[in-house]
Amino acid sequence: MGSTRTAWHVLLVALLNQRGSRRFEVRSEVPLSNEPLRADYLLLRRSAGPSEPAGTLKKLWDLLPRDTIVEFKSIGRPYRRRNLDRLCSYLHLYCADEPERIERRSDLCGVLLVPSRTRSLDADVAELGMEWGDLGGGYWRVEGGAFALLIVEIDAAAEAEDDDLLRLFGHGEARTVEARRWLSQQLGAEEIAMEIHELEGFDEVVRKLLATLPPERVLSAYAPEQRMAGLPPEQRMAGLPPEQRMAGLPPEQRVAGLPPEQVLLALPDEVLHALSDSYLDTLSAETRAAIRARIGR
């Protein structure tokens, strides 16, 4: 587990191979994870002064100690079996590597953000011998481990706190212009757009934005052949205008089968105006030309 390998490490593996049990294979310097040991987020408390009201996850912040490791599971990449073990391992490793910051185990906490509780999460909590403690409003304290562990159900917390921006990260749909404006601004921010364009889940983010728009505004941005993409033959009714052919379909079906760049073209002009020039330069020449023609730059 240590980062420093000594001559004694080499000698010990030789001893185990030569004189250990023949029933075991001995391997040395073995990576224990297929993924890099990298937590999603680290929250560091700046001061012990009076708490300030937060704009999102309002109940969470007063529950946190000095340092907090946060893992987030999204709709597109949900909780998988033993993800909780991974979070617990991060807590132990951080505690071991930061003795000056973490004087007591109570100085460190883990937070798992999930859209909602799942059977695999419930099974892992039970298998680890932990117990659920309901803090209300979608917040749970899971007790029985070496460190404090909080689990937040995004769907429930967003409803309890009426947080429309937080709804974007769960199964719910945003209901306000503020949420649509915030999401479009983030997609247009150069430092964010450049980073997320090629990441898994980008098309999911764009579809989430489309879901906040009235159907007629989404349809108006489509070419006729795009409006029909993904529809079964029985819904491709001859003689009807495209708007009627798509009537009643949710946004995810209206954009089904379209690659991310074509989904971008379905966005209204007000959202496309928020995209930076640097981000537009990352798109294909055809998509870039189509967007620039619509927004005039």
N, C-alpha and C positions, 0 to 999 in steps of 0.2 A: 504493500500500500504506500510505502514511502517513496518520495521522489528521488532519493539519493541511493544509488546502487554501490555497494562496497565490494571489496575483494571477498569478504566473507559470504556475501550472497552467492557468488560464483562457486565457492567451495562447498556451500551447503547443498546446492542443487546437485553437485557431483556426488556428495555423500548419499543424498536421497536416491539418486539413480543407481548407485553402485550397491548400497546396502539396505535400501528401503524394501518394502513389500513388493513382490513381483505382481501382485494383484492390482497395482496402481500405476498409471502413467504420470510422470512428473513433467510439468511444463514450467518454464520460467518467464518472467516479464510479460505476462499475458494481459492484453486489454480486456477489461471486464464489461465493456459496453460497445455495441455497434454504433451508437450515437455519441457525439462529443458530450463531455460532462459540462453542460452549459445551461444554467437556469434561465428561464424566460425573463424574469425581472428580479431585481434586488432593491428593496425599499430601505433606506437609511434614515432614521429619525434625526432631524436637524437640531432639535432642542427639546427640552422638557417643559417648555412654557405652556400657556393655556392653549387648548385646542381651538382651531378655527373651523367654521362650518365648511364642509367639502361639497363640491358640486356633483360628485358621482361616488357610488359605493359609500354612501354617507355614514353607514353604521360601522364600516370596517376600521377606519383609521384610529379610533380611540381604543380598539382592541389590540393594537400592534405594539410590540416591545421595541427595543433599539434597532434590531435588524430583522428583516423579513424576506424570505425567499418565496417568490410567487410563480406558480405554474398555471398556465391558461390552456384550456381545452376548448376548441372552437366547434362550430356546427360541422364544418367540413372535415375536421380532424378531431373527432370526439375522444372521450376518455377510453383508454384501452386497459385491459387487464394488467395489473401490477404497475401502472403508472404511479400509484401511491407509494409503492416501494422506491421508485426512482426519486420522488420528492423527499422521502425520508432519508435516502442516501445522501442527497445534496445537503440536507441539514447537518448530518453527521460530519461530512467532509468539510463544510464551511466552519463548523465549530472547532474541528481539529486544526484547521489552517489559520484561524483568526483568534488565537488565544488572548491577544491584547484587547480586541473588541468584545469578544464573548467571554466575559469573566464568569458568568453563570449561565446555565442552560436556559434560564428564563429570559435571557437577553435576546434569544433567537426564536423565531416563529416561522411556520410554514403556512402558506395560503394556496389553496387549490380553487381556481375559478372554473366552473363548469356551467353550461347552459341549464342543465338540470341533473338531478341524481339519476344514476343508471344502475341496473342490476350488477354490472361488473364492478362498479365502485362500491356498492353495498357489500358485495361478496369479499372484496379486498379488505374493507374495514373489519368485517367479521373475522376473516382469516388472520389478520394481524392482532386480534384480541382487543380491538378498540371499541369504543361505544360512542354513539351519537348523542350530543347534547344540543337541543334546539334553542337557539338564541332569538328566533323569530325573524320574520321578514326575509326568509331565504338564507339566513346565516346559521351555520352550525359549528360547534366546537367538538372536534373528535378527540376523545380523551383516552389515555392509556399508553401513549408513546413517550419517547424520551424528551420530545419538544412539544410545545403548544402547536396545535394544528387546527386551522380554520378552513372550512369549506363553504363557498358561496355559490348558491344557485342563481345564476344571472337572471333567468326568467322571473323567478319569484321576487328577487331583490328589485328588479326594474319596476315591477308592478307595485310593490309595497312602497317604494320611494318615488313612484311616478317619474322615472328617469327615462326620457325618450331616447337619449343618446345611448344609454346602456342597453336598451331594447335591441339596438342594432347588432349587438354581439351575441344575442340569444336567438330563440325561435320566434320571438315576437316581431311585429312590424312597427316601424316608427310611425307616429301619428301627427307630427308637427312639422311646420316649415323649418323650424330651428334645426331639427335632426337632418333634414335633407340638405340644408345649407352647410351644416358642419361637415357632413360626409363629402359633399362636392368640393368644399374648400380643402379638405385633406387630400383628395385625389389630385387637386390642382397644385398643391404645395410641392415645389421642386424637390426638396430633400426627401419627401415621402413618396411621391410619384415615381421617382427614379429608382427607389428601393423596392417597391412592391410590384412593379409592372410584371416582372418575370417570376414572381413567387406563386407557389401553390395557393389557391383561394382568391386570386385577383378577380377572376370572373364572378366569383360568389359575392365579392364586395360590390362590383358594378351592378349585379342583379339586385342586391339589397337596395342600392340607390334607386334603381328603376321601380322597385316595389313601393317607394314613397311617392311616386308620381302618379297623377290621375291617368287612367288608361288612354284617354284621347291624346294626351301630350306624348306618351310613349309611342303610340301608333303614328303620330304625325312625323316622326323622325325616321320611319322605316321606308325603304323601297318596297314595292309590292311583293317581290319575291322573298324578301326577308320577313314580311309579315306572315307568310305562309310556312316558314321554316319550322320543321318539327311537328306539323299537324298531320294526323292520320288522314288517309284518303277521303273518308266519309265527311270530314270537316272542310275539305277543299271544294266548296259548293259553287258550281259554275253559275255565272250570272249575278252573284252577289258582290258588292264592292268589298275591298279588303277590310274596311273598318267593321263591317258586319260579320265577316268571316272570323274575325278575331274577338268579337264581342263576348264578354264573359270569361275569357281565359285569364288566369293569373299571370303576373309578369314573368315568372320563371318558365312558363310554357310559351309565352310570346317570344322569348329569346332562346328557346331550346334549340340546340344544335349549332348555334352561332359561336365562332371562336371569339376570344376576348376583344380583339380589335373591332370586329363587327358589332359586338355588344356596345362598345364605346360609341359607335356611330348612331346607336339608338338613343343616346342621351340627348336631352334638349340643349339648345344653344347656350342657355345661361350657365349650364354646367361645363360645357366645352370651353367657354370663355375663361373659366378658372384654371384650365390646364396651362402650365408654364411652357415656354418655348423649348426649354431644355427637355422637358418630358415629351413634347411632340416630336422632337428629333429622334427619340428612341423608337418611334412607330415606323411601320413600313411606308414607303413613298406614296402608295395609293391611299392609305388611310390618312396620312398626314395631309395630302392634298385635299381630300374630301373635307377634313375638319377645318383647314385653313380657308377653304372656299365658303364654308358656312359662317365662320366667325370673323372673316375679313382681315386676317393677319397671318 
